[in-house]
Amino acid sequence: MAEVKICSYLLALSLGFTTMVACAQQTYIPVLLNLSTLLDFNPIKGHVKTIDSTGTDDKGNEVYTLHVALSAEGCVQALRRDGKSDNSHMNLRHEGKALKGTFNGKPVAFGLDEKCNLMSRDDSEGHLDYKTNAQGLLGETMLRTLKITDHFYDTGGNIKKVQYYSGDLVASSTSIHYPDSINKPLDYTMVNESALDARFNFTAVSECQYDERLVPVLCHFNVTPENSGDTETHMTIATRASFY
């Protein structure tokens, strides 16, 4: 789900740090939202200092752990995500105009603009460019001149569709619906449809419990494949956050 991290949390009304702080209770920091989309974790609204999350399966086994630290200006200073189920590990530190570190033991770097938002990714697989819209939200992902993904939003800044491309063709499309994006920003239903193979079609539902700052302290995420012969999966995500 990494490219589609179900993002009513992709609501960001301003790229400016001053405006972000003034509207802390209503908005997400753009770079945090965009990283959550790419790396698959739940972001938090407001003037966030740290996020710590743990995902577990229905047997209580850890699926992943996450730690993110941000500066008072809204720049990601450190990020570590360890995937226990797929044995993936990403460890990043802010250096100059980049988040640099390792992914599965190999160098990786995310280029940042002057407002600390994402511009690119470089790793052993090559170079990707990220295009963002006027609000700083992730739009197209480009591999040289080829479009890999594209993200679409509703008028409230919530991501409503993601398209994945194979050449000039849309290989699959994911649509997202929120029953109450203001009060329950991480409650949603997501439907994925593949143009290439219906075996990849699925419906995912997220339902969360929130504290007074809309931190999703406990979320239940269920994925139901369209193929009735495939196994339904369930994950519970516990999150805590600190603020400036």
QUIHU-V874634 format. One record per pair of residues at least 12 apart in sequence whose C-alpha atoms are under 6 Angstrom apart, sorted by the first residue. I is the first residue (numbers start at 1). J is the second residue. Records with the same first field share a line. If there is no record, write none. Layout:
I=J, J
//
This chain:
2=37, 38, 39, 40
3=37, 38
4=37
5=37, 40
7=159
8=158, 159, 181, 185
10=33, 158
11=157, 158
12=27, 28, 30
13=135
14=135
15=136
24=46, 47
25=46
27=45, 46
28=45, 46
30=136
31=117
34=138
44=215
47=243, 244
48=243
49=69, 70, 242, 243, 244
50=68, 69, 241, 242
51=67, 68, 240, 241
52=66, 67, 239, 240
53=65, 66, 238, 239
54=237, 238
55=236, 237
56=235, 236
57=235
58=234
63=84, 85
64=82, 83, 84
65=81, 82
66=80, 81
67=79, 80
75=116
77=93, 94
78=92, 93
79=91, 92
88=104
89=103, 104
90=102, 103
97=112
98=110, 111, 112
107=123
108=122, 123
109=121, 122
128=142, 143
129=141, 142
139=151
148=164, 165
149=163, 164
150=162, 163
160=175, 176
161=174, 175
162=174
171=195
172=193, 194, 195
173=192, 193
174=191, 192
175=190, 191
176=189, 190
177=189
187=206, 207
188=205, 206
189=204, 205
190=203, 204
191=203
201=226
202=224, 225, 226
203=223, 224
204=222, 223
205=221, 222
206=220, 221
207=219, 220
217=238, 239
218=237, 238
219=236, 237
220=235, 236
221=234, 235
222=234
//
